[in-house]
Amino acid sequence: MKHISVNKIFSSSKSVSLVCGRDLAPLPRLAPKLFSAADKFCLVTDRKCFSVFKRGFDRLLGNASGRTVVFETPNGAAAKNFKTLERLLAFMLKNGVSRSSLIIAAGGGSVTDLAGLAAALYMRGIKWVSVPTTLLGQADAGIGGKTAVNLGGLKNIAGAFYQPDFTVCDTSFLDSLSATELRAGAGELLKYALIAPVKPGREVLRNLSAALKGGKKELSAITSACAVFKLDLVSRDEREETGLRETLNFGHTAGHAFEAASNGSLSHGYAVLWGMRYAAMLSYKLGIMDRKAAPAVQAALQIIEPPALKTPCLNFERFNMFIRRDKKSGAHTNRFMLIVRPGVLKGVNNIPDRILKQTLRELA
Ligand SMILES: NC(=O)c1ccc[n+]([C@@H]2O[C@H](COP(=O)([O-])OP(=O)(O)OC[C@H]3O[C@@H](n4cnc5c(N)ncnc54)[C@H](O)[C@@H]3O)[C@@H](O)[C@H]2O)c1
């Protein structure tokens, strides 16, 4: 499959480019203006990615590698905190990273969330490039400019909307993911099948099974469909003000509660899959779901079987505490994105505890 290249102008007038494909050219060749204008590069990645992709990163950086300093974060979620953020900012200062330098975030969603926030904060904002290396990252986390770290056991509490100047989704990075790791990102892919318009939604469903078995063509097709859809959506509602971007939160209210309650034992993708099942049940129970659409929604949510939810996730008091503290609730007791039919979502506030509790029991 040939690569796909898209450029979107955001309401902030910022121009954001995205390239998706396989075995792509080095970054300085893909974005020559951006790279030739930079005085220095700071590659941010986690320990595991750095050891897996030593050669891959040399290829990725091309002729920029001689002017690149490398910051390694702890693996995965352990990177998303203030301690690592502060260490990263101090590292950049010590290594002479300037306002004209470029941060290159290469890793899963934890790395791109952290490095994007560092880019937003350092000297009041410097340019950054997002190079997601997980399926979840290429379909979702690495695109859209939501950057954050966790705080007080809650996800993404301190962050900023800060678009990368350039995003590269090269599916050759996905070759080192095990079948289990690929499946762990699949919840977010299924989300696209349910929130996107018919064409990209079908593209996701058509390619999902083969992609999860590591099919190269299918992985490229599915990540491109999701990434292009997300960039377009986000460019029309960058700061979640019109409700358009909020559809991306489908499954995330309960999903984040399950993820937090599991103490790291449930991956984000699987947590979102459980969260979508929960939201679909609520949608049906509250009469919001179009009855004719119910079989299609249910069938999509059964394509992947997530690991069973453990007891702490099913404790209603704990679950509800996370739901109430979810930042999307705003002034309301709670807020869920519910599904009317594939491609049509609706935000609903203040669902009574009685219904939330009953639905959690039924989900279990
Ligand atoms: N900003 C957003 O819009 C957005 C959207 C969805 C999720 N997220 C965030 O993304 C995070 C989850 O990200 P994730 O699931 O991509 O995982 P991750 O970044 O937490 O990484 C998980 C593990 O995969 C390893 N890894 C990464 N790439 C690899 C590769 N190619 N081969 C082998 N191992 C590899 C990492 O080293 C790590 O050990 C969560 O913190 C979530 O909140 C952000």
The ligand as an SDF file (V2000), in Angstrom:
LIG
                    3D

 44 48  0  0  0  0  0  0  0  0999 V2000
   -3.5750   11.6140   23.8170 N   0  0  0  0  0  0  0  0  0  0  0  0
   -4.5770   10.8840   23.4180 C   0  0  0  0  0  0  0  0  0  0  0  0
   -5.4130   11.3160   22.6220 O   0  0  0  0  0  0  0  0  0  0  0  0
   -4.6990    9.4660   23.9150 C   0  0  0  0  0  0  0  0  0  0  0  0
   -5.6570    8.6090   23.3630 C   0  0  0  0  0  0  0  0  0  0  0  0
   -5.7060    7.2940   23.8110 C   0  0  0  0  0  0  0  0  0  0  0  0
   -4.8180    6.8580   24.7910 C   0  0  0  0  0  0  0  0  0  0  0  0
   -3.9110    7.7270   25.3170 N   0  0  0  0  0  0  0  0  0  0  0  0
   -2.9570    7.2900   26.3450 C   0  0  0  0  0  0  0  0  0  0  0  0
   -2.0710    6.3220   25.7910 O   0  0  0  0  0  0  0  0  0  0  0  0
   -1.5340    5.5320   26.8660 C   0  0  0  0  0  0  0  0  0  0  0  0
   -1.4450    4.0870   26.4530 C   0  0  0  0  0  0  0  0  0  0  0  0
   -0.5940    4.0080   25.3530 O   0  0  0  0  0  0  0  0  0  0  0  0
   -0.1870    2.6290   24.6120 P   0  0  0  0  0  0  0  0  0  0  0  0
   -1.2520    1.6340   24.7730 O   0  0  0  0  0  0  0  0  0  0  0  0
    0.2350    3.0360   23.2490 O   0  0  0  0  0  0  0  0  0  0  0  0
    1.0000    2.0420   25.4310 O   0  0  0  0  0  0  0  0  0  0  0  0
    2.2020    2.5690   26.3120 P   0  0  0  0  0  0  0  0  0  0  0  0
    2.8230    3.7860   25.7690 O   0  0  0  0  0  0  0  0  0  0  0  0
    1.6980    2.6620   27.7060 O   0  0  0  0  0  0  0  0  0  0  0  0
    3.2550    1.3740   26.1420 O   0  0  0  0  0  0  0  0  0  0  0  0
    2.9720    0.0660   26.5620 C   0  0  0  0  0  0  0  0  0  0  0  0
    4.2120   -0.7910   26.3950 C   0  0  0  0  0  0  0  0  0  0  0  0
    4.4750   -1.0560   25.0110 O   0  0  0  0  0  0  0  0  0  0  0  0
    5.8680   -0.8950   24.7300 C   0  0  0  0  0  0  0  0  0  0  0  0
    6.0100   -0.6020   23.3060 N   0  0  0  0  0  0  0  0  0  0  0  0
    5.7180    0.5350   22.6500 C   0  0  0  0  0  0  0  0  0  0  0  0
    5.9050    0.3690   21.3280 N   0  0  0  0  0  0  0  0  0  0  0  0
    6.3450   -0.8980   21.1570 C   0  0  0  0  0  0  0  0  0  0  0  0
    6.6970   -1.6740   20.0090 C   0  0  0  0  0  0  0  0  0  0  0  0
    6.5590   -1.1860   18.7770 N   0  0  0  0  0  0  0  0  0  0  0  0
    7.1390   -2.9330   20.2020 N   0  0  0  0  0  0  0  0  0  0  0  0
    7.2190   -3.4650   21.4360 C   0  0  0  0  0  0  0  0  0  0  0  0
    6.8650   -2.7910   22.5590 N   0  0  0  0  0  0  0  0  0  0  0  0
    6.4310   -1.5280   22.4130 C   0  0  0  0  0  0  0  0  0  0  0  0
    6.2860    0.1930   25.6770 C   0  0  0  0  0  0  0  0  0  0  0  0
    7.6720    0.1400   25.8960 O   0  0  0  0  0  0  0  0  0  0  0  0
    5.4860   -0.1530   26.9300 C   0  0  0  0  0  0  0  0  0  0  0  0
    6.1810   -1.1110   27.6890 O   0  0  0  0  0  0  0  0  0  0  0  0
   -2.4440    5.7780   28.0620 C   0  0  0  0  0  0  0  0  0  0  0  0
   -1.7490    6.5610   29.0080 O   0  0  0  0  0  0  0  0  0  0  0  0
   -3.5980    6.5910   27.5090 C   0  0  0  0  0  0  0  0  0  0  0  0
   -4.1320    7.5080   28.4290 O   0  0  0  0  0  0  0  0  0  0  0  0
   -3.8190    9.0130   24.8860 C   0  0  0  0  0  0  0  0  0  0  0  0
  1  2  1  0
  2  3  2  0
  2  4  1  0
  4  5  1  0
  4 44  2  0
  5  6  2  0
  6  7  1  0
  7  8  2  0
  8  9  1  0
  8 44  1  0
  9 10  1  0
  9 42  1  0
 10 11  1  0
 11 12  1  0
 11 40  1  0
 12 13  1  0
 13 14  1  0
 14 15  2  0
 14 16  1  0
 14 17  1  0
 17 18  1  0
 18 19  2  0
 18 20  1  0
 18 21  1  0
 21 22  1  0
 22 23  1  0
 23 24  1  0
 23 38  1  0
 24 25  1  0
 25 26  1  0
 25 36  1  0
 26 27  1  0
 26 35  1  0
 27 28  2  0
 28 29  1  0
 29 30  1  0
 29 35  2  0
 30 31  1  0
 30 32  2  0
 32 33  1  0
 33 34  2  0
 34 35  1  0
 36 37  1  0
 36 38  1  0
 38 39  1  0
 40 41  1  0
 40 42  1  0
 42 43  1  0
M  CHG  2   8   1  16  -1
M  END
$$$$
